[in-house]
Amino acid sequence: MLASNVHPKIVQERFGHSSIAVTMDIYSHLMPNMQADAVARVNDVLQNAILKRKAGEGTENKRLAKR
């Protein structure tokens, strides 16, 4: 299930483990790309935020120039 990108909390509940830590201790080796995927997602979010901010600054500068 973890290798299929099912959320670890769901796996924990389905397997009846007492905590998510138990599930991750047993099965985390099945998710070797988890760190790389997380880094890529955070990078995408930050890049989009930067682009939105830059786009907003351009609009603000044009508005101020019209005054």
N, C-alpha and C positions, 0 to 999 in steps of 0.2 A: 504494500500500500504506500509506504514512504517513497519507494522508488518510482511510483506513479504520481508523485506530487500530492498525495493526500495529506492534509494537514496533520502534524504529529498529535495534536490534541484529539482528533477524531480516531486516529489509530490507537491511542492510549485507551479511549473509552471502549472501542470495539474489542480490544484484546483483554480488557478488564484489568489493566495495570493500575496499581495504586497511585501512581503519579506519572506525569509526562517525563520526568527524569529517568524513570525505569525504562520507559519505551525508548528514549533517546540513547541511553546507555547500551541497550541491547541492539538497536537497529540503526544507529547513526552511520555505521560504515556503509550502509546502502545509499547514503546521500552525499557522495564525495563532492558534488558540485554545489552544495548548499551555500558555502561561503562565496564562491564566485558569482552565483546567481544573485545573492543578496547585494553584493557590491555593484553588480550591473544595474540592479533595480534602483538602488540609492543614487547611483550616478545619473540615471535617466531622470529621476525626480529633480535632482539638483540642476541638471542642465535645462530642463523645462522651466524651472523657477527662474533661472538666470535669463533665459530668453524672454519670458513674460515681463520680467522687470525691465529689461532693456527696451522692449517694445513700448512699455508704459512710459519710460523716460523720454522716448522720442515723441510721444503724443503730448506729454507735459511740456516739453521744450517748444513745440509748435504752438501750443495754446498760450504760453507766456510771451512768445514772440509777437503774437497778434495784438497784444495789449498796447 
